[in-house]
Amino acid sequence: MNFVLVYVIFPGNGRRNLLPGQFALIIMKSTAEIRRHIARTTALLRMLCEREGITSIYGFAVKYDASAAPVHLTRYHGKNGWQALFKGVRPLSAARLRALSAVEAWSDATTLYENGPENLWRAMWGPPDQLRLVIADELNECRSFDQVVAEFEGELLLAHEYRAPLTLVHLAKAIALYRLQYEILGLSDAGVSGGVAQCLCNEVLQAEMERLGVRQMVNEELAKFHRTGANYEFTSLTVAARWEAVAARLDWVS
């Protein structure tokens, strides 16, 4: 794994000429980790803009400065203080994220940053014990995990049959099921892997990710560990094979 230097923290007043006995704390982050934090940042800021009906970086800066505590204002930096964050050049700092969360209208900013839109980051990168939270409703409604998988696969196939749009909710749940079944339980990933790939083939869902500025990153990230990935062909043959595999496990299929 490649690592890059991202922070050098100097003691005291931050001067770079260290005296004997002083030290610099060097924090290393992998390029993959930085990329994930940038995706979290871009999606968060765009979600907050959509919530407020804001259509420009300058508008966001004005809204933030009108709502933030004086100590956190960015008016002297103008929109330039936010451009690199919106454009995916660098991630939010911990201090800036706390400042965003301190704005009353954006009190959930930290949660959105960590969990992502519709729990997408939680599904993709969250620890195993959080995956259940992504599919909590399905687990409560079904008798077994196998039934959860079958019902969800049936839902996706019906969406294809009736040309219903797929959303980030579907993608997050498909990923959580994939990780639970294949990575955590060590079971076959048949069905759930096809579900992830079907979501990635959906134009409506791709447009939703593009709007949040994370389409390319999500597609590339998922292609790394979902074996069907970008090579998946969503054809009548793949649909028929998936129906055949799941139909016997669904009570509502006659």
N, C-alpha and C positions, 0 to 999 in steps of 0.2 A: 504494500500500500504506500502511495506517495504522500509525503507530508510537506507542509509549507509553513513558514513562520508567519503568524498573523498578528501577534501582539508582543511588544517588549515593554514591560512595566518597570519604571524606574522608581526607586524609593524617594521619600522626602518630597521636594518640590518639583521633581520630574526632570531636573537637569541631567544632561547626558554625560557630563564629565564625572565619573564615579571616583570617589575617594577610596583609598585602601580599606578593605574590609567591607565595602558596600557591594551590592550585587544587583543584577537585573533578573527579574522573573520572566522567563521565556515560556509562553504558552503555545504549544504546537497543535494545529488542527489539520486533519486530513482534507484533501481537496474535495472529497465526497461530502464531508461534514459541512464545509463552507457552502457548497452548492445547495445542500438541503436548507441551510439557514437563509440563504438568499431566496429560495423558493418560498419559504415560510414568510419572509418579509414582503415579497412582491404580492403574494396572495392576500396577506393581511391588509396591506394598504389599499389594495383595490376593493376588497370587501368593505372596508370602512368608507371608501369613497362612494360605492354603490348605495350604502345605507343612507348617506347624507345627500345623495343626488349631486355629488361633486364630479366635475368633468375635467379638471386640470390639476396639475401639481401645484400651481400657484393657489388655486382655490382651496386645496387641502391645507397648504401652509397657512393661509388666512384663517381658516376654520380652526386649525390647531392653536394658533397664537391667540385667538379670541377665547379659547376654552381652557388652555393650559395654565398651570401655576406660573407666576412671573419668573421664577428661577429657571424654568424650562423653555422659555420663549425662544423662537427661532427667527423672529422678524428681521433681525439684522443680517441674517443669511439669506432671507427671501426664499424663493423656491429652490435655490441652489442647495439649501440644506437638506432637501428631500429628493433631488433628482437622482442621485446615485442609488438611493434606496428603491425608488419606483422603477428605475430602469434595470434593476438586477445587477448592478455593479458591485455592491457590497451589502452585507446584512445589517439589520438593526442591531445597535448596541443594547446591552442589558439595561443601561440607564435610559435610553430613549424608549424602549419598550415599557419600562415602568412609568415613564412620563405619559405615554399614550394611555396606559391603563388607568392613570389618575384622572383623566378626563371623564366626567360622569357618563357621557353618551357612549364612551368606548371602554367602559369598565371591564368588558369581557375580552379586551384585546390580547391579553396574555394567553387566555384559554384558546382563542382562535389561532394564535400563533403556534401554540403547541399541538393542538388537535387538527387544525386545518379546516378547510371548507368541507362541511358534512363528514367530519372525522377522517378525511383522507390521509392526513399525516399520521394520525394514530394507527390507521390500518396498515400503512406502508412501513412505518418506522417505530411504532410503539412497542413496548415490551410485551411479551406473550400474555401477561395477566391483564392487559388492557384490551386485547382483541375481543374478548367477550362483550365488552361495552359497546362495540360497534354493531353487534348483532343481538343486542339484549332483548329486543322485542321478539325476534324470531325464536330465540332460545326459550322464552317464556311461553310462547304459543305452541311449540312443537314438543312431541314426546321424547325425541332423541336428536342427537346431532345429525345422524344420517337423514332424518326427516327434514331438518333445517336445510341441509344441502340440496335435497331433492326438490323441496318447495321453491327454493330460490332459483334453482336451475329451471324449473318449470315456469317461473315468473319471467325469466329472461327469454325463454323460448316463445312464450305467449306474446311478449313485447315485440319480438321479431315478426310473429304471425300477423299481429294487428298493427304493425308499423308504429308502435308506441315509442316515444322518445326515451332514451336512457339518460340518467343524470349521475352526478357525482355520488349520490347516495348509493346507487347500484354499484358503481366502481369500488367505493370504499368497502361495501359489504362483500363483494366478490373477492377482494384482496384479503379481507379478514378471514373469510372461509378458506381461501387457498392456504394462508399461513397456518391456520389452525389444523387443517386436515393434512397437509403435506409436510410443512416444516415442523410443527409441534407434535402431532400425533404420528407422523411417519407413515400415513396411509397413502393410497393412490390419489393422485391429483386429477384424475379423469373427471370431467364435468366442471369442477370449479375452475380449472385452468382455462377451459373453453369459455367460461363465463367472463373471466377477466379479459380475455382476448376479444370477446364479443363487444364488451364495453369500449375497448380501445378502437374498435372498428366503427363505432357509432359517431356519425357526423355531429349530432347535436351535443353529445358529451365532449367531443373534441373542441367544438366551438366554445363550450363553457370553460374548458381549461385554458383556451387561448385568451378569453376575456380576462382571466385571472393572471395571465402572464406565465403560466407554468406548463403549458402543453408539451413543449419539447422535452423539458426535464422529466416530467412524469412518464412520458412514452419511453424515453431512453432508460430511465431507472427501472421500469417494470420489465422491459425487454431483457434486462440482465438476469432476472431470477424467475421469470415466467417463461417456461420453455417454448410455448407457442409464440409469445411475443409478437414482434412486428411481422413475422412470416405467416401468421395465421390467416387463412383464407375463409371468409365467412360465406359459405356456399350452401346450396340446398342439401348437398351430401353431408356436410358437417352438421347441419341442423337435424337431418333425419337420424344420423347416428346418435346424436345427443338425446333426441326424443326416445329412441329405442332403449337407450341406457337408463333413462330416468322414469319412463312411463309406468313400469311395474311397481314403482315405489310411491306412486301418487294415487291417493284414494279417489280423487276427482276425475281421473282419466278412465274413461270407459273402454 
